[in-house]
Amino acid sequence: MVPVIKEMIEAKKLDRLVYFATVAVRAANQTMTPEQWQEKKESVTEYLQGVLCKIHLNVNEDDLDRIIEGIVNEVKEEAAKG
């Protein structure tokens, strides 16, 4: 039973990370120009590293990058749909 509870806690933490990543990506898109893509990514990554520390979740750099890129693609798709 303990492993199941631990998995549930980790899943909730991951959900929180995805939520904060979505907020951070949207904020970066609103406050920076498309030409500032590198600064956007650095800003979002730095913010999310702080979130990871606060929620005590270990995510490696590659996985964090994949999460960010996935959300960036979702936001672009939403914008294209209008």
N, C-alpha and C positions, 0 to 999 in steps of 0.2 A: 504494500500500500504506500509506503514512503516514496518509492521511485515514481509512482503515479502522481503523487502530490508535488514532488520536485519537478516533474515534467510540466505540470500545470502552471507552476510558479514561473518556470523558465519561459513557457509559451506566453504568459501574460506580460512578462518583461519584454519579450520580443515584439509583441503587439504594441507596447508603449514606445519602443524604439522606432518602429515603423511609423507610428503616429507622429512622433517628434521629427522624424526624418522628412515626412510629408510637409509638415509645417515649415521646416527649415528650407526645403527646396522651394516651396511657394514664396516664402519671404525673400529668398535670394533672387528669384526671378522678378519680383516686383521692385527690388531696390537696386539691382545691377543690370547693366546692359548685356546683350548677348555676347558682345566682344569680351566681356569680363568673365568668360566661362571658367577660367582657371581660378580666379578669385572666388567665384561662387562655390566651386567645389571645395576649395580650401576652407572657406567660411563654414560651409555645411559640415564638413568632416570634423573641424575643430569643435563646433557646437555639439555634434553627436558624440564625440569622445567624452565630453563633459557629462552628457546624458548617461552614457555607459557607466561612468564612474558612480553617478548618483543612484542608478538603479542596480548596481552591482551585477552587471552582465558582461561577460567576456565574449567579445566578437573580434575576430582577427581583422586585419586591415583589408584583406581581399574581400571578405564577406561584407564588411561595411561598405566598401566600394560598390559591390554588386547591389546592395540594398539601395544605395543612393542612385545609381544608374537606372535601376528598375523604376524608381519613383520619378526620376527625371523623364523617362520614357512615358510613364502614365500621364504626367502633367502635360507633356507635348501632345499626346493623343487627345486629351480632353480639350486642349486649346484648338486643335485642328477641327474638332467636331463642332466647336462654337459654343 
